[in-house]
Amino acid sequence: MSKLEEKYLAEAKGQNMLWDLIDQRKLSKQMSNMDDDSKKLIRNITDILGNSLTLYDRQGQAFNRLRNLIEGGGSNEAMLRNQVFKIANELGIKLPSMSF
């Protein structure tokens, strides 16, 4: 299997968080000022870090829910509780009995 196929397969199975943390446009702009050896190294670096920062299965869904919860700014206690319990459930965290 080629590196490209491995990368595609990894991305299909999980959510690569690297690009949520790094601005691809800024990186691309910096890469336009790099020599070929530096470009090759930066691609290897982003592949390694991307693989390390990939969330699999329900972790990616849980992360997105958490981000939406934080950025949503809601203050309804019942809605917040519901979302927190959904996140915990997606991660397989034992929920308090008779609470959900």
C-alpha positions in Angstrom: 0.0 0.0 0.0 1.4 3.4 -1.0 1.8 6.3 1.5 -1.0 8.2 -0.2 -3.3 5.2 0.2 -2.3 4.8 3.8 -3.0 8.5 4.4 -6.4 8.3 2.7 -7.3 5.2 4.7 -6.3 6.8 8.0 -8.3 9.9 7.2 -11.3 7.8 6.2 -11.2 6.0 9.5 -10.6 9.0 11.8 -10.7 12.7 12.1 -7.3 14.3 11.7 -7.2 17.2 14.2 -3.9 18.7 12.9 -5.8 20.9 10.4 -8.1 22.1 13.2 -5.0 23.3 15.0 -2.9 24.6 12.1 -3.9 27.0 9.3 -3.3 25.2 6.1 -3.2 28.4 4.1 -0.5 29.9 6.3 1.5 26.7 6.0 1.1 26.6 2.3 2.3 30.2 2.1 5.4 29.3 4.2 6.1 26.3 2.0 6.2 28.5 -1.1 9.3 30.0 0.4 11.0 26.7 1.2 13.5 24.6 -0.8 12.5 21.1 -2.0 14.2 19.3 0.9 12.4 21.5 3.5 9.0 20.9 1.7 9.6 17.1 1.8 10.4 17.3 5.5 7.4 19.4 6.3 5.1 16.9 4.5 6.6 14.1 6.6 6.2 16.2 9.7 2.6 16.9 9.0 1.9 13.2 8.2 3.5 12.1 11.5 1.7 14.7 13.5 -1.6 14.2 11.7 -1.4 10.5 12.4 -0.7 11.2 16.1 -3.6 13.7 16.3 -6.2 11.5 14.6 -9.4 10.7 16.6 -11.1 7.5 15.8 -14.5 5.9 16.1 -16.7 8.0 18.2 -13.9 10.2 19.6 -14.2 12.6 16.6 -18.0 12.9 17.1 -17.5 13.5 20.8 -14.8 16.2 20.1 -17.1 18.0 17.7 -20.0 17.9 20.2 -17.7 19.3 22.9 -16.5 22.1 20.6 -20.1 22.9 19.7 -21.0 22.9 23.4 -18.2 25.3 24.2 -18.7 27.6 21.3 -22.5 27.5 21.5 -22.6 29.7 24.6 -25.9 28.2 25.8 -27.0 28.6 29.3 -29.9 26.2 29.5 -28.9 23.7 32.2 -31.0 20.9 30.8 -29.6 21.3 27.3 -26.1 21.5 28.6 -26.6 18.4 30.7 -28.0 16.5 27.7 -25.0 17.4 25.6 -22.5 16.5 28.3 -24.1 13.2 28.8 -24.1 12.5 25.0 -20.4 13.3 24.8 -19.6 11.0 27.8 -21.7 8.3 26.3 -19.9 8.5 22.9 -16.6 8.1 24.8 -17.8 5.1 26.7 -17.7 6.9 30.0 -20.0 5.3 32.6 -23.0 7.5 33.2 -24.5 8.1 36.6 -27.3 5.5 37.0 -30.9 6.7 36.3 -29.6 10.1 35.1 -29.9 9.8 31.4 
